[in-house]
């Protein structure tokens, strides 16, 4: 492994706008989810440590035996891959067949550090993409969370990195996160790791109870997890290193002075980090005639891109690029106007999307009106769907038809409108996958047993969401949509007046909140009375819903159980404390929800009128 012939100005003539293109894509992705930053940085580390910095970690294998399929790489967040793939596509529009994926990953890694408040530096370029990507080659080439100082030094030295480089690169953990099983031995062995601060150990136990959902992720820097700074080293001095391999840097006399220096002098850390990152970027590079020709690699990468962009069925973010290029702006305009008329548009549209997808799939079957009163919308569980949600989609469809006659489905319009109401309420924005066709079945009888009930326990919730390929984390994140929801009193009256023979009021309700609900919903109240599900910030899409659960202010039993059940509590606490974690999980979950039961290709139809099947 050598440095090859890398140059800072490698693309000065062949692709002069390269760095600005990549930075734009990284910035866009970052605004969608903060996870982009640690995910991209970690992807770069994992790539360089195995076959060198050659983008071999990006390869997808139908046999499941590529680098990314190795056990140590299964936890690599998809947002890192997505960042590079989207940047590659953007670069190809200006410089086809010129820039390697390895160079794009190196640039993106630098850019995420800068966007998180870290230092900037010139990136050496000229890498070519590797020809080997095997899961078997990962074993033994990545640092383990239990490594001692000798093991860390040995592994980094194999890549021409010194102890100083290793300590500086470890500082990237100031932005990282880890799943509980990666450090659980430190808090559940007997005794608890004595190098852990006792208060911090208790915080970790609260966030990561034994047998916790393995998808739960914990910030590696408990103080400033979304800022690239030197607090990681201050944490080590305070006994708050998450991994043994972190804390050992401070407990070992050989490395402790460097930790103390970086903790006290952020400029020294930044300088050492830049040097180490540039050195890391030279590891095992392929240059000249080595590696894969960029154009050949492009064909593979674009295939991967298409696979990642498409959901269940054949959905694509660019489905209407040529047939109806302004569809999203048309829908956005209608949604905005509707919100200006009534805020109810936001929760009504969001709930309409949920109720649609959970029955026949995301196919707009919930919009059908039947003269016999036997369509989905006529089912008892759907009678409370606010008319403003239906009206939003119908008006948007009318406007879309003026520009694109019989091209865009009602199902896709509902999907776009749902994204828009979330963003307009202050929530995250995200790309929507499109290409759904409208369903041909809408029966009230199909609704029963397919929507979550307000009295569900955790097992019932998980079972129902799992039927739609949604995990517990997805379920908890999607429940966060209740931050802008409302409910009629009858849906939770049992928690106030008839919870149990021994306790008419649910003991899991905050007493003051229970009294407020009783005042708003006295017994035998008008059933049309609606109560905000988030008593604190009911018109803002934020993480307050989860903070409410922690203080026993969840309106439904199915809300509060997310906090009272130990199996889900850690996720609630994480989302309550980290709005970025909630937003990232919500975007992932709602995109997955949008793929449920979709009709594509020749299935279904493109309705002319969203409320009626085509004649």
N, C-alpha and C positions, 0 to 999 in steps of 0.2 A: 504494500500500500504506500502510495506516495502522493505528493501534492499535485502531480500532473502539471499542466500548463494553464493555470487559472489566471485570469486578469480581471481587474475591476471594470475595464471598459470593453470587455469581450464583444458585446453587442452594440457598440457605439455606431456602427454602420449598418449592420444587418437588422437591428430591431431597436432603434434609439429610444422609443417610448416605453420599452419593456417595464422598467421599474415603476413608472407612474400607472401603467395598466394594472400591474399586480397589486400595487398599493390601493388602487381604487376598489378592486374586487375584495381585498382583505378588509378594507374599511366598511364596505357594504355588508359583508358577512358578519363583521363584528357588531354592527348596529342591530343585527337580527338576534344574535346570542353571544354573550360574553365567553361562552365555552370555546368559541373560535380561538381564543388566545392560548390557553393552556393546551388545547387539542393540537394546534398546529405546531407549537413548540415541541411538544412531546413526540409528535410524529417525526420531526426532523431528527431528534436524538435517536429514536428507535431505528430510523432508516440508516443513519451513519454508523451506528455501532454494529451492524450485522454485515452487510456486504459493502460497506462504505456508503458515501452520500451519492446514491445512484437511483433513487426513487423506486428501488425494488420492493419497498414496503407497500407501494400503491397497487401492485399487481393483484388482480382477482383471478382465482383459479376455480374452474368448475369442479375440480376434484377436492377442493378444500385443503390444499397442501402448499399454498404460497406463504410467504413471510407473514402476511397479515392474519393468517389462520393459526399461527403458533399460539400456544396458551398464553404466553407473556404479552401477546399483541391483541388479544381479544378485547381488552378493555380500552383500546385506542378509540377515542370518541370520533364518531362519524363526521363531526364538523371540521376536523382537520383535513380529512380526505376531501370533503366537499369544497373546502377553501381552495385547495390546489387544483382540483378538477375544473372549478368555475374560472379560476384565474387562467388556466391553460386554454380553455375555450376562448376567453376574451383575447388572449395573446394571439391565438391562431387566426383571428379575424384580421389582424394587422401584419403578422409575421408568420405565415403558414410554413410549417416544417422547419423552423429555425431554432426555437428555444426548447431546451430539454425540460422535462418535468422535475428533474433533480435541481436545476437552477431555479425554477419557479418555487419549489419548496424552500430552498435556501433564502430566497428573497422574502417569502411570506413569513418565515421564522423571524427574520430581522424586523419586519413590519409589525408583527404582533407585539414584539417587545416594546417597540416605540409607542404603539397605540396604548399600551398599558402604563406608560409613563417612564419607561426605561431608556437606556442610551441608544443612540443610533451609530451606525458604522457603515463603511463601504463594503459591499459584498463582492467577493471574488467569484467570477463566473467562467463558464466554459465546460461544465460537466456534461457528460453524455449519460444516457440512461442505461442501467444494467441489463444483462441478459439472463440473470439467475435470480429466482425468487422462490426459496424453499423453506417451508416451516421448520424443517429439521436443522437448519443452520442458525436458528435463533437461540437455541438452547446454549446457555453458558456465555452468551455474548452481551447480555444486558445486566445491569446491576440489580441485585436483589435487595429488598427492604431490610433484610437482616444482616447485610454485609458488614464486616468490621473494616477498620481502616486499611489493613494489609490487602484485603480482598478488593476493596475499591481502588486502591493504588495500582494493583496488579492489572485489573481490567482496563483502567484508563491508560496505563502505560503501554498496553498492547496497541493502543491507538495514538501513540506518540503524545500523550497528554500527561502533564506533570501533576503532582499533588495540588499545587496551587491552581492549576486549570480545573481539576476535579472539584475542589471546594468552591470555586467561582461558578462553575456550571451547576452545581447543586443548588445554588441560589435561585435557579429557575423555579424551584419549589415554592417560591413566594407567590406563584400564580397557580400552582397545581392543585389537584384534588385526588383523593384516593378512596377506593372502596374499603369498607370496614375490615374485610378479611385479610387485608394486606398488613394490618398492624394489631389485630385482635390479640395476638399472643402476648403483647406488651401489657395489656390491661386485664386479661383473664387467666394468665398463668399465676402460680402462687410462688413467691409473692409478686405483686405488680412491679413492673420494671422500676427499680429505684431511681433511675436517671430521669424519670418522668415527674414533672411537677404534679403534686397531688391534686390540686384543683383542676388542672388541665386533664389529668387522668379521669377525674369524675365527669368532666364535660364530655370526654370521649365515650365513657360508659353510657351517659344519658343519650348521646346521639347514636351510639352503636351498641345497643343491648345484644346479648348473646342470641344467636340464631336470627339475627336481623336480616331483612331483605338484602341480598347480596348486591343489589343495584344501588343501594344507598351510597352516596359519595360525600366525603368530608373534605373541607378545605385544608390544605397542608399548612397554610399560614392563617392562624386564627385571628390575627389582628387586622391585616390589610390585604385580604385575599384577592382583590381585583386591581392591585397596584404593584407594578414591578419596582421594588425598592429593596433596601437592605434589612428590613424587619425580620426576614427569615433568620438572619444571624443573631439578632437580638432575641428571637424566640429560642434559639438553641441555648443561649446563655441562661435563659429563664427556665430551662427544662421543658420546653414546648416544641421539641422536634418530633414530628409525627412518626417517622420511621426510626428504627435503631440506627440505620445507615446515615440518617441526618444527625441524630444526637451524638453519635460517636465522634463527629467532627469537633465537638466541643469538649468531650470527656477525654479524648486522647491528647497527651501533652505535645505530640508532634504537630498536630493540626490546630490545637486550641488558639495559639497566637494569631493565626490567620483569621479564624472566626472572630476573635476579639477586634482585630483590625477592621474587618469588613463591617462589623456591627457598629463601630464607632465612626468609620470614615466611608460614607457612601461613594465618594469619588474613587477611592481605591478599589472598591468592589466593582463599580461600573467599568473601570479600566481593565481590571483582570478578566471580567466577564467578556468584554469585547475581544480581548486577545484569545481567550479560550474558545469562543464561538468561531472565530476565524480559523483557528487551528482545527477545530472539530469539522468545519466545512471542507477541509482538505483531505479528510480521511478516506482512503480507498477510492478516490475519484477516478472516473474513466474520462480520458480526453483523447483528442486526435481522432484516430480510427477505431478506438476501443468502443465497447458498448454498442447499443442499438442505434441505428439511424433514427433521427428524430421523427422523420415523416412516417416510418413504419410504426414507431412507438405511438404516434398520434392516432393511428387507426385503432390500436388497442385501447388507448386512453379514451377516445371518444365513445367506443363501445361500452366501456365501464361507465362513462358519464351518462350515456343513455340509460343504462341499467339503473343507475342511482337516481336519475331524475324521474324515472317511471315508477309509479306505485303499482298496487294490485290492479289487474287489468292493464291497459296501456295508457297510463296517464302521463302527461308531460307538462312542464311549466310553460312551454312555448307552443302549446297545441294550437292556439288561434293566431299565431304570429302572422300568417299570411291571410287566413280566411276572415279574421275579425280583429285586426291589430289593436283597436282602441277599446276592446270590450271591458278591460279592467278600469279604464278611466271613466267610461260611461256608467258603469255600475257604481263606482266611487261617488260620482256626482249625485246620483239618485239617492244613495245611502246618506250622504252628507245633508242633502235637502230634507230628507225624512227625519233625521236626527234633530235638525233645527226646528222641526214641527213638534216632536215629542221624544224625550229621552227613552221612552219605553221601546223605541225601535231597537236599541242595543240589546237588552236582555231578550226581547222577543225574537229577534233574528237568530241570536246565538242558540237559544233553546230550540227553535224550529229546526236548526241544523242537527242538533243532537238527536231530537226525536225522529227526524227523518232517517238518519244513518243507522240507528239502533233497530229498526224494524225490517225493512226490505233492503237495507243498504242505502248509500247516498245516491238516491235516484229520483228525488223530488216527489215520491209517491205520497208524502204527507200533504202536498198542495192540492191534490185532487178533490174536487167537490162532487158529491153524488146526490142525485135527486131522491135517492132512497135512504139517505142518511147512514150508509154503511161503508164509507171510505175510512181510511186511516184517521183523518182529522176528526171523525165522529166518535172514535173510541173514547170511553170515559177518561182515560189518562191524557187525552189530547184536547179535551174540551176547554182546558184552561190556557191553551196556547193563545197568546195575545194576537189580535188581528193585525197589529202593526208589523209583525214579522212577515205574515203573508203579503201584506200590502207592499212592503219593501221589495220583495222578490218580483211581484207582479208588475210594479211600476218600472223596475229595472229591466225586466224582460221586454216591456213595451218600448223602452228607449233603445235597447239593443237591437230589436227587430227593425228599427228604422234605418240602421246602418248595415246590419248583417242579417238578412231575411233567412229564417229557418236554419241558422248555423249553430247558434249557441244554445245549449240545453238549459233548462230551468235548474237542473241539479248543479251545473257549474256556476250559474248565477247565484244560487244560494250559498255555495262554497265561497265565492269571491266576497259576497256581502257579509258573510260571517267574519272573514279576515278583516274586512274594513271596519265593522263595528267594534271589534276588539281594539284595533289601532286607534280609532277615533275616541275611544274611552280611555286612552292613555296606556294601552297594553302594547305588547311587541308586534312588530310587523314581520311578515314572512311571505315567501313565495308560495303560491297555491298551485297544486298539480291539477291540470284540467284535461278534459276529454271524456267526461262522463256523458252517458245518454240517459234519457228519462225512462223510468220504469213503466211497465204495462199492467202492474197489479197494485191495487190500493184497497185493502180490506180492513175494516175495524177489528175483525177477529184476529188479525195477525199481530195486533199490538200487545195483547195480553201476554204478560210474562217476559216481555222484551225490553221494558224500560225499568230503570232502577226505582225502587220504592223508598219513600222517606224514612221508613222504619228498618231498612236493610242493615244487617250487620256486616262486618268486614268480609267474611267468607262469601256471603251472598253477593256483595259488590264485586269481589274479585272474580267470582264464577261468571257473572253476567258480562263483565268487561272482557274476560278471557275468551268468551264465545266470539268476540269481535277482534281477537288477536291483540288485545290491549293488556299491558302488564299492570301490576299494582301501582307502580310509579306513574304510569299513564293515567290510571284511574284517579289517583290523588291529585295529579296536576289538572286534569279536566274538571274535577270537582271545584277547583279554584275559580271556575267561571261563575260560581255562586257569588263572587265578589260584586257582580253587577245584577244579580237576580232578585226576584221577589217571589213571594208565595202567599197563597190564600190561607187564612187562619185554620181552616179545617185540616190542612196537611200536617200540622204540628200540635193541634189542640190537645192531643192525648198526653203530651209532655207537660202540659200545664195543669190539666184537670183530672186525668185518670191514668197516670203512669203505672201505678201498682196499688194494691190494697193498703200497703203500709206507707206508701209515699205518693200522694197524688201528683206532686211535682217531681219531674225527673231530677235526681240528685246530681246528674252531670251538667245541669244548667246553673250558671251563675245566678244566685238569688236575686240580685238587683236586675239582671237582664230578664229573669223570669217574671218579675213584677212589672217590668216595662211591657212585656209581651201580653200579660194579663190585662193591662190597661188598654192596649191597642186591640186586643182580641178577647173581649169578655165572652162568657158563655152565651151561646145562641146569637152570636154576632151575625150581621149581614155577611153571607158567604162571599160577596164580591170584594170585601175588604182585603187589601194586599199589604204585606209587610216586607220591608227590605231584608234580604238575607244577610247583608253586611250592614250592621248598624252604625259602623264608623265612617266608611267612605263608599256609600252605595252607588255613586255615579262615576267611580274611577276603577279601572281595571288594574288592580295592584295585588300585593300579597297580604293585604289586611285580613282577608278571609282566614288565612292560616294563623295569624296572630289572634284572631277572634277564637279560633278553636282552642288555642293554648289557654285562653282565659275563660273557657266554658261558655262561649257565646256562639256556638254553632246552632243554627235554627232547627235543622232536622237531626234526628237520631243518626241518620246515615252520614251526616257531616261530623258530628261530635265524635263518633266512633273512630274516625281516622286518627284522633288524638288519644283517645282512651285506650285503644288497642295497641299494645307494645309493638306489634309487628309493623305498624304503620306510623307510629308516633315520631320516629326519628326523621322520616321524610317531612312530616308536618313541621317539625321544629326547624329543619333545614330551610324549607320554603318560607317559614315565618321570619327567619333571620337573614335570608339571602334572596332578595327579589330576583337577582340574575339567575339563580338556580331554578326558581319557579318559572320564570319566563322561558328559559331554555327548555325545560321539561314540558311546558305547556305547548310550545311550538312543535316539538317532536310528536307529542301525543295527538294534537289536533290534525297534524298532517297524516298521521297513521289512521285516525278516525275517518278522515276524508277518503280513504281507500277502501273502506268496508263495503263489500257487496256491490261494487260499481259495475255498471253495464258499459261496455265499450265495443268498438268495432261495429258489427251489425246487430248487436243486441239492443233492445229497447228502441227508442225513437227520440227525435228532437221535437218536443211539443211546440205547437204554434201558440197555444193558450196553456199557461202553466196549471190551470185548474181543471183541465179536461184532456182526456186522451184524444189523439188525432182521430178524426173520423175516416 
